[in-house]
Amino acid sequence: MHISLAPMEGVVDYPMRLLMTELGGYDRCVTEFIRVTDVLLPDRVFFRYCAELEHGCHTLSGTPVHIQLLGSDPDAMASNACRAVSLGAVAIDLNFGCPAKTVNKSNGGSILLRNPERVGSIVRAVRDAVPANVPVNAKIRLGYESDETFEEVAEKVFAAGANELCVHARTKVQGYKPPAYWPRARAIVGGKPQAALTINGEIWSVDDALTALQQSRFGRLMLGRTALARPDLALQIKARLAGDVYLPLQWVDIFGLLQTQFKRSDKSSARHIGNRTKQWLAYLKRTYPEAEILFTSIKRLHDESAFSRALTEHERFLASGFPVPTEITPSQRGEIRSVASVS
């Protein structure tokens, strides 16, 4: 089973890709989108979004990283794709799924799903521009306001020469509200290899993953928000499919990863101390009650020493063996706000 780590703007950056691929279970990562207008971007932009270019476009644990571009100008997308390849990109991913209003207002992301011809022309321009051995993949939603153009968009993507297509099984208007419409994606399966189709959206458990594959008849998975909420879900899915026994990570294990990530991400900028840790906790609290407790203790901290002390205190709390409540009080829950942006 091939599982990708989804591109999430402002969330799945270089340090998070490093941590997730060290943990294991992911066969591919995709960068946050690089916004393309009508100019050729300088090299530093590609290295900023994909530091893995320094390592053959792989994470330090050896997982390939695809560079994602977002834009509506076919020629500019093609020239920037060529620039990325010249710097070492192993594959190009095209974003036609971003639902962000600011992106859509500038004619990027999911708004392009209203115009299947334009989507096809962008894919064709990039496919023709980069070497044949460099995969060109696309990520879409079921549509913008509705799913009426879904089949046409998918056909245009493949007719233009795309190697793979990832489908987030909701429209832009449906956003991230459950459910995801995995059966709707099945309409485009006919005649296409399963390895060319990846399903994404609302996969929060192993059972969700198996149901998404069965209902869509796709052959691959992409995990986004759930990867942050349940970091070892990819390992759990692969173990189930292989018939192996796997014991999911407990909070003490996750807390160790959180401490590592704090040192990698949050300590590099005094101005933003703790922001990425709080952001990750906003996801982790969906799975681990302890994450809400820790979030409550650090949510107002911005000083590195105070933040480090709070982490040490939480570590002592865990070592004490004091039972962690399985339910959080309404007042505690009300204090916690999602600080994560998703694309």
VEXPAVO-22464 format. One record per residue (C-alpha): residue in three letters; z, x, y. Coordinates in steps of 0.5 Angstrom, whole numbers, plus 500, padded with zeros to 3 digits. Layout:
# VEXPAVO-22464
+-----+-----+-----+-----+
| res |  pz |  px |  py |
+-----+-----+-----+-----+
| ALA |   Z |   X |   Y |
...
+-----+-----+-----+-----+
# end
This chain:
# VEXPAVO-22464
+-----+-----+-----+-----+
| res |  pz |  px |  py |
+-----+-----+-----+-----+
| MET | 500 | 500 | 500 |
| HIS | 498 | 503 | 507 |
| ILE | 503 | 501 | 512 |
| SER | 502 | 503 | 520 |
| LEU | 507 | 503 | 525 |
| ALA | 504 | 499 | 531 |
| PRO | 503 | 501 | 538 |
| MET | 508 | 498 | 543 |
| GLU | 508 | 500 | 550 |
| GLY | 514 | 503 | 553 |
| VAL | 517 | 503 | 546 |
| VAL | 513 | 507 | 540 |
| ASP | 513 | 514 | 544 |
| TYR | 512 | 521 | 541 |
| PRO | 520 | 521 | 540 |
| MET | 520 | 515 | 536 |
| ARG | 514 | 516 | 532 |
| LEU | 517 | 523 | 530 |
| LEU | 523 | 519 | 528 |
| MET | 520 | 514 | 524 |
| THR | 515 | 518 | 520 |
| GLU | 521 | 523 | 518 |
| LEU | 524 | 517 | 515 |
| GLY | 518 | 515 | 512 |
| GLY | 514 | 509 | 509 |
| TYR | 509 | 510 | 514 |
| ASP | 502 | 512 | 513 |
| ARG | 499 | 512 | 520 |
| CYS | 501 | 511 | 527 |
| VAL | 498 | 509 | 533 |
| THR | 499 | 511 | 540 |
| GLU | 501 | 507 | 546 |
| PHE | 495 | 505 | 550 |
| ILE | 491 | 509 | 554 |
| ARG | 488 | 505 | 560 |
| VAL | 481 | 506 | 562 |
| THR | 478 | 504 | 568 |
| ASP | 471 | 507 | 570 |
| VAL | 473 | 514 | 570 |
| LEU | 474 | 520 | 565 |
| LEU | 481 | 522 | 565 |
| PRO | 484 | 529 | 565 |
| ASP | 486 | 532 | 559 |
| ARG | 494 | 532 | 561 |
| VAL | 493 | 524 | 560 |
| PHE | 491 | 524 | 553 |
| PHE | 497 | 530 | 552 |
| ARG | 502 | 525 | 555 |
| TYR | 501 | 519 | 551 |
| CYS | 499 | 523 | 544 |
| ALA | 503 | 530 | 544 |
| GLU | 501 | 530 | 537 |
| LEU | 495 | 533 | 539 |
| GLU | 498 | 540 | 539 |
| HIS | 499 | 539 | 532 |
| GLY | 492 | 537 | 529 |
| CYS | 494 | 529 | 532 |
| HIS | 499 | 529 | 526 |
| THR | 507 | 528 | 527 |
| LEU | 511 | 534 | 525 |
| SER | 512 | 530 | 518 |
| GLY | 504 | 530 | 517 |
| THR | 503 | 523 | 519 |
| PRO | 496 | 522 | 522 |
| VAL | 496 | 519 | 529 |
| HIS | 491 | 515 | 532 |
| ILE | 489 | 515 | 540 |
| GLN | 489 | 508 | 543 |
| LEU | 484 | 506 | 549 |
| LEU | 484 | 500 | 553 |
| GLY | 479 | 498 | 558 |
| SER | 473 | 493 | 559 |
| ASP | 467 | 498 | 561 |
| PRO | 463 | 500 | 555 |
| ASP | 461 | 507 | 558 |
| ALA | 468 | 509 | 560 |
| MET | 471 | 507 | 554 |
| ALA | 466 | 512 | 550 |
| SER | 466 | 518 | 555 |
| ASN | 474 | 518 | 554 |
| ALA | 473 | 517 | 547 |
| CYS | 469 | 523 | 547 |
| ARG | 474 | 527 | 551 |
| ALA | 480 | 525 | 546 |
| VAL | 476 | 527 | 540 |
| SER | 474 | 534 | 544 |
| LEU | 482 | 535 | 544 |
| GLY | 483 | 533 | 537 |
| ALA | 483 | 526 | 536 |
| VAL | 483 | 524 | 529 |
| ALA | 481 | 517 | 530 |
| ILE | 480 | 512 | 536 |
| ASP | 483 | 505 | 536 |
| LEU | 481 | 500 | 541 |
| ASN | 486 | 495 | 544 |
| PHE | 483 | 488 | 545 |
| GLY | 490 | 485 | 543 |
| CYS | 495 | 486 | 549 |
| PRO | 497 | 480 | 552 |
| ALA | 501 | 483 | 558 |
| LYS | 499 | 479 | 564 |
| THR | 498 | 485 | 569 |
| VAL | 493 | 488 | 563 |
| ASN | 489 | 481 | 562 |
| LYS | 488 | 481 | 570 |
| SER | 485 | 487 | 570 |
| ASN | 480 | 485 | 565 |
| GLY | 483 | 489 | 559 |
| GLY | 486 | 487 | 552 |
| SER | 486 | 480 | 549 |
| ILE | 483 | 477 | 555 |
| LEU | 476 | 480 | 552 |
| LEU | 477 | 476 | 546 |
| ARG | 474 | 470 | 551 |
| ASN | 467 | 474 | 550 |
| PRO | 465 | 477 | 543 |
| GLU | 459 | 480 | 546 |
| ARG | 463 | 484 | 551 |
| VAL | 468 | 486 | 545 |
| GLY | 462 | 488 | 541 |
| SER | 459 | 492 | 546 |
| ILE | 465 | 496 | 547 |
| VAL | 466 | 498 | 540 |
| ARG | 458 | 500 | 539 |
| ALA | 459 | 504 | 545 |
| VAL | 465 | 508 | 542 |
| ARG | 462 | 508 | 535 |
| ASP | 455 | 511 | 538 |
| ALA | 459 | 516 | 542 |
| VAL | 464 | 519 | 537 |
| PRO | 462 | 523 | 531 |
| ALA | 461 | 519 | 525 |
| ASN | 467 | 522 | 521 |
| VAL | 471 | 520 | 526 |
| PRO | 474 | 513 | 525 |
| VAL | 473 | 507 | 530 |
| ASN | 478 | 502 | 529 |
| ALA | 480 | 495 | 533 |
| LYS | 486 | 491 | 534 |
| ILE | 485 | 484 | 536 |
| ARG | 489 | 477 | 536 |
| LEU | 486 | 470 | 533 |
| GLY | 484 | 469 | 540 |
| TYR | 486 | 468 | 548 |
| GLU | 488 | 460 | 549 |
| SER | 485 | 458 | 542 |
| ASP | 482 | 461 | 536 |
| GLU | 475 | 459 | 537 |
| THR | 472 | 465 | 538 |
| PHE | 476 | 469 | 532 |
| GLU | 471 | 469 | 527 |
| GLU | 465 | 471 | 532 |
| VAL | 470 | 477 | 535 |
| ALA | 471 | 480 | 528 |
| GLU | 464 | 479 | 526 |
| LYS | 462 | 483 | 533 |
| VAL | 467 | 488 | 531 |
| PHE | 464 | 490 | 524 |
| ALA | 457 | 489 | 526 |
| ALA | 458 | 494 | 532 |
| GLY | 460 | 499 | 527 |
| ALA | 468 | 499 | 527 |
| ASN | 471 | 502 | 521 |
| GLU | 477 | 498 | 521 |
| LEU | 480 | 491 | 524 |
| CYS | 487 | 490 | 525 |
| VAL | 489 | 482 | 527 |
| HIS | 495 | 480 | 530 |
| ALA | 496 | 473 | 527 |
| ARG | 497 | 469 | 534 |
| THR | 493 | 468 | 540 |
| LYS | 495 | 471 | 547 |
| VAL | 498 | 464 | 549 |
| GLN | 502 | 464 | 543 |
| GLY | 505 | 471 | 545 |
| TYR | 510 | 473 | 540 |
| LYS | 513 | 466 | 538 |
| PRO | 514 | 465 | 531 |
| PRO | 510 | 463 | 527 |
| ALA | 504 | 468 | 526 |
| TYR | 498 | 464 | 523 |
| TRP | 497 | 469 | 517 |
| PRO | 492 | 464 | 513 |
| ARG | 488 | 463 | 519 |
| ALA | 486 | 471 | 518 |
| ARG | 483 | 469 | 512 |
| ALA | 477 | 467 | 515 |
| ILE | 474 | 473 | 516 |
| VAL | 475 | 477 | 509 |
| GLY | 469 | 475 | 506 |
| GLY | 465 | 481 | 503 |
| LYS | 469 | 486 | 507 |
| PRO | 474 | 491 | 503 |
| GLN | 481 | 490 | 503 |
| ALA | 482 | 497 | 506 |
| ALA | 478 | 495 | 512 |
| LEU | 483 | 489 | 514 |
| THR | 490 | 490 | 517 |
| ILE | 495 | 484 | 518 |
| ASN | 500 | 484 | 523 |
| GLY | 505 | 479 | 527 |
| GLU | 512 | 476 | 525 |
| ILE | 513 | 481 | 519 |
| TRP | 521 | 481 | 519 |
| SER | 522 | 482 | 511 |
| VAL | 519 | 485 | 505 |
| ASP | 518 | 477 | 503 |
| ASP | 514 | 476 | 509 |
| ALA | 510 | 482 | 508 |
| LEU | 508 | 480 | 501 |
| THR | 507 | 473 | 504 |
| ALA | 503 | 476 | 510 |
| LEU | 498 | 480 | 505 |
| GLN | 498 | 474 | 500 |
| GLN | 496 | 469 | 505 |
| SER | 491 | 473 | 509 |
| ARG | 488 | 477 | 503 |
| PHE | 488 | 483 | 507 |
| GLY | 490 | 490 | 504 |
| ARG | 494 | 493 | 509 |
| LEU | 500 | 492 | 514 |
| MET | 502 | 494 | 521 |
| LEU | 509 | 493 | 523 |
| GLY | 511 | 493 | 530 |
| ARG | 518 | 490 | 533 |
| THR | 521 | 489 | 526 |
| ALA | 520 | 497 | 525 |
| LEU | 525 | 498 | 530 |
| ALA | 529 | 492 | 528 |
| ARG | 529 | 495 | 521 |
| PRO | 527 | 502 | 521 |
| ASP | 526 | 503 | 513 |
| LEU | 522 | 496 | 512 |
| ALA | 516 | 500 | 510 |
| LEU | 520 | 504 | 505 |
| GLN | 523 | 497 | 502 |
| ILE | 516 | 494 | 502 |
| LYS | 513 | 500 | 498 |
| ALA | 519 | 500 | 493 |
| ARG | 518 | 493 | 492 |
| LEU | 511 | 493 | 490 |
| ALA | 512 | 500 | 486 |
| GLY | 517 | 496 | 482 |
| ASP | 522 | 501 | 484 |
| VAL | 530 | 500 | 486 |
| TYR | 531 | 502 | 494 |
| LEU | 538 | 501 | 497 |
| PRO | 537 | 499 | 504 |
| LEU | 540 | 503 | 510 |
| GLN | 547 | 501 | 512 |
| TRP | 549 | 502 | 519 |
| VAL | 552 | 508 | 518 |
| ASP | 545 | 511 | 517 |
| ILE | 542 | 508 | 522 |
| PHE | 547 | 510 | 527 |
| GLY | 546 | 517 | 525 |
| LEU | 538 | 516 | 527 |
| LEU | 540 | 513 | 534 |
| GLN | 544 | 519 | 535 |
| THR | 539 | 524 | 534 |
| GLN | 534 | 519 | 538 |
| PHE | 539 | 519 | 544 |
| LYS | 539 | 527 | 544 |
| ARG | 531 | 527 | 543 |
| SER | 529 | 522 | 548 |
| ASP | 535 | 520 | 553 |
| LYS | 538 | 527 | 555 |
| SER | 531 | 529 | 557 |
| SER | 532 | 525 | 564 |
| ALA | 538 | 525 | 568 |
| ARG | 535 | 519 | 571 |
| HIS | 534 | 515 | 565 |
| ILE | 540 | 517 | 561 |
| GLY | 541 | 512 | 555 |
| ASN | 535 | 507 | 557 |
| ARG | 531 | 508 | 550 |
| THR | 538 | 508 | 546 |
| LYS | 539 | 501 | 549 |
| GLN | 532 | 499 | 548 |
| TRP | 532 | 501 | 541 |
| LEU | 539 | 497 | 540 |
| ALA | 536 | 491 | 543 |
| TYR | 532 | 491 | 537 |
| LEU | 537 | 493 | 532 |
| LYS | 542 | 488 | 533 |
| ARG | 537 | 483 | 530 |
| THR | 539 | 486 | 523 |
| TYR | 546 | 490 | 524 |
| PRO | 552 | 486 | 528 |
| GLU | 554 | 493 | 529 |
| ALA | 549 | 494 | 534 |
| GLU | 551 | 489 | 538 |
| ILE | 558 | 492 | 539 |
| LEU | 555 | 498 | 541 |
| PHE | 550 | 495 | 546 |
| THR | 556 | 492 | 549 |
| SER | 560 | 498 | 550 |
| ILE | 554 | 502 | 553 |
| LYS | 550 | 497 | 557 |
| ARG | 553 | 499 | 564 |
| LEU | 553 | 507 | 562 |
| HIS | 548 | 511 | 566 |
| ASP | 552 | 518 | 565 |
| GLU | 551 | 523 | 560 |
| SER | 558 | 525 | 559 |
| ALA | 560 | 517 | 559 |
| PHE | 555 | 515 | 554 |
| SER | 556 | 521 | 549 |
| ARG | 563 | 519 | 549 |
| ALA | 562 | 512 | 547 |
| LEU | 557 | 514 | 542 |
| THR | 563 | 519 | 539 |
| GLU | 568 | 513 | 540 |
| HIS | 563 | 508 | 536 |
| GLU | 563 | 514 | 530 |
| ARG | 570 | 514 | 530 |
| PHE | 571 | 507 | 529 |
| LEU | 566 | 507 | 523 |
| ALA | 570 | 513 | 520 |
| SER | 576 | 509 | 521 |
| GLY | 574 | 503 | 516 |
| PHE | 576 | 498 | 521 |
| PRO | 571 | 492 | 518 |
| VAL | 566 | 490 | 523 |
| PRO | 565 | 482 | 524 |
| THR | 559 | 479 | 521 |
| GLU | 559 | 474 | 527 |
| ILE | 559 | 476 | 535 |
| THR | 562 | 472 | 540 |
| PRO | 558 | 467 | 544 |
| SER | 560 | 471 | 550 |
| GLN | 558 | 478 | 547 |
| ARG | 552 | 475 | 545 |
| GLY | 550 | 472 | 552 |
| GLU | 551 | 479 | 555 |
| ILE | 546 | 483 | 551 |
| ARG | 539 | 482 | 554 |
| SER | 533 | 485 | 551 |
| VAL | 530 | 491 | 555 |
| ALA | 524 | 492 | 550 |
| SER | 517 | 491 | 553 |
| VAL | 512 | 490 | 547 |
| SER | 504 | 490 | 547 |
+-----+-----+-----+-----+
# end
